[in-house]
Amino acid sequence: MARICELTGKGPRKGSIIWRSGKPKKQGGIGTHITAVTKRRFLPNLQRVKAQLPSGEVRYLTVAASAIKKGLVVKAPKRNWRKPEEAKA
């Protein structure tokens, strides 16, 4: 599964972990120094949501949490498992 939002297209971003050593000057040291830089990935906060598409079809989407907060996702209505004659009573 690709880690990409199906609505916004958000995907993993590149970044780095910066290792520092030493005591900051504010705390009475001679200053911090960078000793190593390693690569890392920032992954989007993806959620699997049962959504209703504009065509009316209901299916699962992999969507970023920010898209859910913005209201880009229309949640599917709850299923009614009762038979039609039981629902009227």
LORORO-262784 format. One record per residue: residue number from 1; residue in one letter; x, z, y of N, C-alpha, C in turn. Coordinates in steps of 0.001 Angstrom, whole numbers, plus 500000, padded with zeros to 6 digits. Last residue first. Example, Ala and Ser with C-alpha at 12.3 -4.5 7.8 and 13.67 -1.06 7.14 Angstrom:
BEGIN
2, S, 512850, 507080, 497750, 513670, 507140, 498940, 512900, 507870, 500030
1, A, 513190, 507800, 494310, 512300, 507800, 495500, 513200, 507800, 496700
//
This chain:
BEGIN
89, A, 457679, 512239, 498948, 457032, 513527, 498680, 457672, 514683, 499362
88, K, 459376, 510098, 499451, 458150, 510244, 500245, 457528, 511620, 500098
87, A, 461376, 510311, 497557, 461751, 510487, 498956, 460506, 510699, 499823
86, E, 460175, 509646, 495170, 460553, 511041, 495395, 460856, 511305, 496857
85, E, 459857, 506875, 495397, 458647, 507688, 495328, 458959, 509187, 495561
84, P, 462615, 505948, 495454, 461735, 505793, 496628, 460482, 506684, 496579
83, K, 464908, 508448, 494150, 464098, 507252, 493959, 463103, 507158, 495122
82, R, 467944, 509564, 495711, 466597, 509771, 495220, 465870, 508445, 495056
81, W, 470368, 509159, 496890, 470298, 508947, 495451, 468897, 509143, 494888
80, N, 471546, 507747, 499635, 470360, 508473, 499213, 470143, 508164, 497734
79, R, 474689, 508094, 501280, 473881, 507473, 500228, 472695, 508355, 499888
78, K, 475145, 508128, 504816, 475160, 508831, 503531, 474253, 508117, 502535
77, P, 476662, 505301, 506500, 475584, 506292, 506319, 475670, 506918, 504930
76, A, 480114, 505166, 507534, 479024, 504659, 506699, 477927, 505717, 506582
75, K, 481286, 505240, 510898, 481204, 505846, 509570, 479979, 505318, 508833
74, V, 483019, 502998, 512630, 481628, 503409, 512451, 481517, 503924, 511035
73, V, 485873, 503357, 514629, 485353, 503319, 513264, 483899, 503789, 513274
72, L, 486628, 503752, 517182, 486704, 502371, 516700, 486094, 502218, 515313
71, G, 486833, 506188, 518452, 485506, 505707, 518105, 485488, 504266, 517639
70, K, 489175, 507463, 518938, 488701, 506544, 519976, 487304, 506027, 519697
69, K, 489526, 508814, 516503, 489236, 509587, 517713, 488679, 508705, 518825
68, I, 490183, 506646, 514878, 488967, 507407, 514581, 488548, 508198, 515816
67, A, 492584, 505899, 516016, 491482, 504938, 516041, 490153, 505632, 515755
66, S, 494150, 508122, 515418, 493865, 507834, 516827, 492710, 506837, 516962
65, A, 494467, 507913, 512687, 493623, 508996, 513207, 493261, 508745, 514668
64, A, 494256, 504574, 511391, 495002, 505632, 512071, 494031, 506662, 512642
63, V, 492891, 503663, 508209, 492813, 503652, 509664, 493637, 504802, 510235
62, T, 491875, 501762, 505707, 493002, 502627, 506019, 493201, 502550, 507523
61, L, 488507, 501756, 504525, 489537, 501228, 505406, 490655, 502247, 505527
60, Y, 486034, 500922, 502150, 487064, 501851, 502576, 488090, 501125, 503438
59, R, 482818, 499594, 503221, 484011, 499633, 502386, 485020, 500623, 502953
58, V, 479831, 497944, 503677, 480446, 499270, 503648, 481635, 499218, 502704
57, E, 478622, 495415, 505881, 479263, 495773, 504606, 479912, 497156, 504728
56, G, 477828, 494663, 508347, 476932, 495542, 507606, 477502, 495995, 506278
55, S, 479562, 493337, 509955, 478691, 492493, 509118, 477678, 493322, 508333
54, P, 481101, 495392, 511048, 480070, 494757, 511885, 479104, 493872, 511091
53, L, 481315, 497911, 508400, 481845, 496791, 509167, 480735, 496180, 510019
52, Q, 481515, 501295, 508021, 480570, 500180, 508008, 481111, 499106, 508938
51, A, 483845, 503131, 505937, 483325, 502640, 507207, 482364, 501490, 507003
50, K, 485542, 505736, 504760, 484466, 504852, 504333, 483734, 504413, 505599
49, V, 489050, 505967, 505182, 487713, 506252, 505699, 486715, 505242, 505146
48, R, 492050, 507440, 504944, 491203, 506511, 504194, 489754, 506874, 504515
47, Q, 494411, 507553, 507599, 493353, 508192, 506836, 492550, 507111, 506123
46, L, 497689, 507968, 508914, 496653, 507107, 508341, 495678, 507921, 507497
45, N, 499636, 508392, 511343, 498734, 509320, 510654, 497544, 508515, 510129
44, P, 502691, 506491, 510883, 501409, 506755, 511541, 500548, 507681, 510693
43, L, 506032, 507771, 510713, 504894, 507157, 510042, 503604, 507459, 510797
42, F, 509166, 507115, 511707, 507991, 507824, 512171, 506788, 507105, 511576
41, R, 512201, 507373, 509921, 510986, 506599, 510201, 509895, 507542, 510682
40, R, 515742, 507453, 510767, 514529, 507998, 510161, 513360, 507111, 510546
39, K, 519357, 507610, 510683, 518099, 506895, 510899, 516941, 507606, 510201
38, T, 521502, 509972, 512287, 521013, 509299, 511091, 519651, 508684, 511372
37, V, 524353, 510949, 513847, 523065, 510318, 514123, 522653, 509579, 512855
36, A, 526380, 513800, 514564, 525933, 512745, 513653, 524588, 512212, 514121
35, T, 527145, 515397, 516685, 528089, 515254, 515576, 527671, 514152, 514610
34, I, 527091, 515894, 520102, 526442, 515181, 519004, 527476, 514959, 517913
33, H, 527459, 519131, 521508, 528031, 517817, 521217, 527280, 517200, 520047
32, T, 526781, 521390, 524211, 526524, 520869, 522874, 527130, 519482, 522731
31, G, 528934, 523719, 525966, 528064, 522548, 525892, 527897, 522067, 524466
30, I, 530261, 526037, 525941, 530962, 524931, 526595, 530155, 523637, 526521
29, G, 527930, 528768, 526690, 528865, 528013, 525854, 529555, 526916, 526640
28, G, 525941, 530131, 528042, 527312, 530647, 528121, 528315, 529912, 527271
27, Q, 523516, 528952, 528037, 523632, 530180, 527247, 525075, 530704, 527195
26, K, 523909, 526676, 529467, 523009, 527683, 530033, 523127, 529017, 529316
25, K, 525451, 525176, 527729, 526120, 525783, 528886, 525258, 526879, 529504
24, P, 524745, 525733, 524196, 524457, 525133, 525510, 525145, 525887, 526648
23, K, 527182, 525572, 521634, 526281, 526438, 522393, 526026, 525804, 523760
22, G, 527310, 523345, 518777, 527824, 523993, 519981, 526750, 524795, 520675
21, S, 525895, 520241, 517704, 526549, 521521, 517439, 527085, 522067, 518743
20, R, 523266, 518133, 516533, 524070, 518675, 517622, 524724, 519981, 517168
19, W, 522054, 515169, 515268, 522601, 516475, 514912, 523506, 516926, 516037
18, I, 519199, 513359, 515578, 520462, 513631, 516260, 520894, 515052, 515922
17, I, 517595, 510906, 513852, 517780, 512345, 513889, 519148, 512572, 514519
16, S, 515732, 508147, 515190, 516946, 508744, 514658, 516887, 510255, 514772
15, G, 513485, 505433, 514359, 514002, 506475, 515231, 515272, 507028, 514637
14, K, 510862, 503026, 514067, 512227, 503478, 513807, 512619, 504550, 514807
13, R, 507526, 503344, 512745, 508444, 503077, 513855, 509821, 503614, 513481
12, P, 504917, 501904, 510734, 506065, 502793, 510886, 506960, 502356, 512046
11, G, 502040, 500753, 512670, 502852, 500847, 511470, 504004, 501808, 511692
10, K, 498885, 499658, 513838, 499987, 500614, 513917, 500723, 500680, 512589
9, G, 496681, 498060, 513905, 497949, 497436, 513528, 499142, 498369, 513638
8, T, 494094, 498906, 514364, 495011, 498846, 515504, 496337, 498163, 515190
7, L, 492823, 498500, 511805, 492155, 498200, 513077, 493141, 497997, 514219
6, E, 494413, 499209, 509679, 493688, 497940, 509578, 492991, 497560, 510879
5, C, 497689, 500431, 509983, 496285, 500637, 510321, 495585, 499282, 510330
4, I, 499982, 500507, 507316, 499555, 499849, 508551, 498070, 500090, 508750
3, R, 501776, 500786, 505010, 501402, 501882, 505913, 501054, 501307, 507281
2, A, 500627, 499066, 502151, 501372, 499029, 503402, 500879, 500146, 504309
1, M, 500838, 500000, 498817, 500000, 500000, 500000, 500879, 500000, 501241
//
